[in-house]
Amino acid sequence: MNVNIQKLAVHMGGTPVLENLDLDVVDGEFLVLLGPSGCGKSTLLHAIAGLIDVAAGAVHIGGRDVTWADPKDRAIGMVFQSYALYPTMNVERNMSFGLRVAGTPKAEIARRVARASRMLQLEPLLARRPAQLSGGQRQRVAIGRALVREAQVFLFDEPLSNLDAKLRTELRRELKALHRELGATMIYVTHDQVEAMTLATRVAVMRGGRIQQVGTPGEVYARPANMFVAGFLGSPSMNFIEGEVSPGGGGTSVAAILGVRPEHLALHPAGAVHPQAEVTLVEAMGAHEVVWLDMQGQRLAAIAPATGQHQIGDRLGVQMDLDRASVFDPVSQERIDLHAGAFRHRAH
Amino acid sequence: MTVATSSTVADGRDAPASCANAPVARKPARLPRPARIGLYVFLATAAIAFLLPLYVMVVTSIKPMEEIRLGNLFAWPVKLTLAPWAQAWTSACTGLECGGIRVGFMNSLAIVVPSTLLSILLGALNGYALSFWRPRGAQAFFVVLLTGAFIPYQVMLFPLIRALAALGLFGTLPGVVLIHTVFGMPVMTLLFRNYYASVPHELFMAARIDGGGFWRIFVQLMLPMSLPIIVVAVIMQVTAIWNDFLIGLVFAGHDWLPMTVQLNNIINTTTGERLYNVNMAATLLTSLVPLTVYLVSGRWFVRGIAAGAVKG
């Protein structure tokens, strides 16, 4: 089912959290809402779920206006960061609670619980209480609860944030497989860019209650709409270099900022034609290393193969892959669609 | 335990020389001897001050009157007798009626059981609604309710008498139960509101998505989770209502006087000689219920308070 949000506004205690927000989620899509804490991404998810009142605008799920519908009537299932399992009920009753409320026949409940627990490998745990489960198992039960409801739209509110790194990677893979198997629409809130890049078919980057950019992970990473999106994705984050461009090719030049990802900087021995920079720090990452450079007072990060040959104090030539760089307006911080070849470094 | 473990770990490791003098958690230093002795003397004195009256009461209640007349207050009974207990229970006189204190016991039971159940149920419901549903004006309502807890009963006594009389409930069992329930509301609401405040809000949201309504979430989810705090509430309400004198005296009317009021009447009724042993037995009988509640549920009480204080 597709989810369609028009001119949505949400106020909390009088202050607007979301205003005039539009978003279209296509049927079967895995949309990740990505942004720093307090950017309104959870609020947006709660508004879709019907857990908070909206001040203006409309929410449609599967073409039906559900702006004022009860959460249970929206064909949604939700998974929370704190798992939110019912502590006094065992796994089986946790998963079947919604169906029992709806008065579903016993045989049907049993069938759906059996199917969900098979998909999530919860069969041996059905009689246990949430307190007797590990974090990963708890979150699988929470996912099972949404599965049993046969939700058409799955909402995830930072579901992996409470898990340790290893489990997080594991469950991330399981979620991806689950999405492929079910083909249901999923909307996933996170502040973790790795989760966003790996899970999403499309990412919506949010800041201050506004969606900054929506696109495939590749698009958002390669062609960020503004400097916030550019800086939020990627680790280490994008290098920003002040300078100017001449849009007309020659004529008058205007101030601009060049954005280059660390992996698009190539390091050459000093003496080549490229601008020179001094190594200030080398961080070994195993497969590669992050080389921090000082280029005439400008700090740069470059990702290089882990050769171990870069030493602090070395002088190197820096070559930028301008075909893959972005140009931004220094005032509005918006992307300027120009080839970075037109860019000149201020010091030159 | 933690202290011991951490210091073992610190000792066991090959600490670099620079860290050898780093502060390591140590056992707190013991008090110097004289101070310790003083502490124990004080504690013992306090314990005697509390236990001595109890001892005198118990001893007196199992002595025949002949021994009491000798005036040896602390003496162990020469001839043990349970007759005063039987008399206090079945035939002690309050004014002209001589039915013993068991009439009051039954009355108190009839008052305590419904009052406790009702006030806890309504308090839990209030706390639940205030914590999770947050109706418009909930905060103001809560402040007003709490203010009610600080107004002395005496101020409300006369208006309440008039109100109950108008309702036809003055001097009846439902009347007393109603008053106890209403007066229990501020503290019960506060207790449950704070307990539910420690329950993650996401749990409530999950239940809403599963289609739970106001009552279903309360009955099937929140009440079963509230067992520790319900035990605390039961202890508070049972002891408070059982020990009540004022409300029982004013509102219960002649037929439903609680045990405390009856005890007072028994002790103030004298036909010739003052029966100290019977009075003591009646007093002990009256205090038996709160005492039992504490003994049976002490463990739960502590657990409930701790559960509320740390997390839900």
Interface residues (C-beta under 8 A of the other chain):
Chain A: H46 A49 L51 D70 P71 K72 I76 G77 M78 F80 Q81 S82 A84 L85 Y86 P87 T88 F97 G98 V101 A102 A142 R145 R149 D157
Chain B: P200 E202 L203 M205 A206 A207 R208 I209 D210 G211 G212 R216 Q220 L221 P224 M225
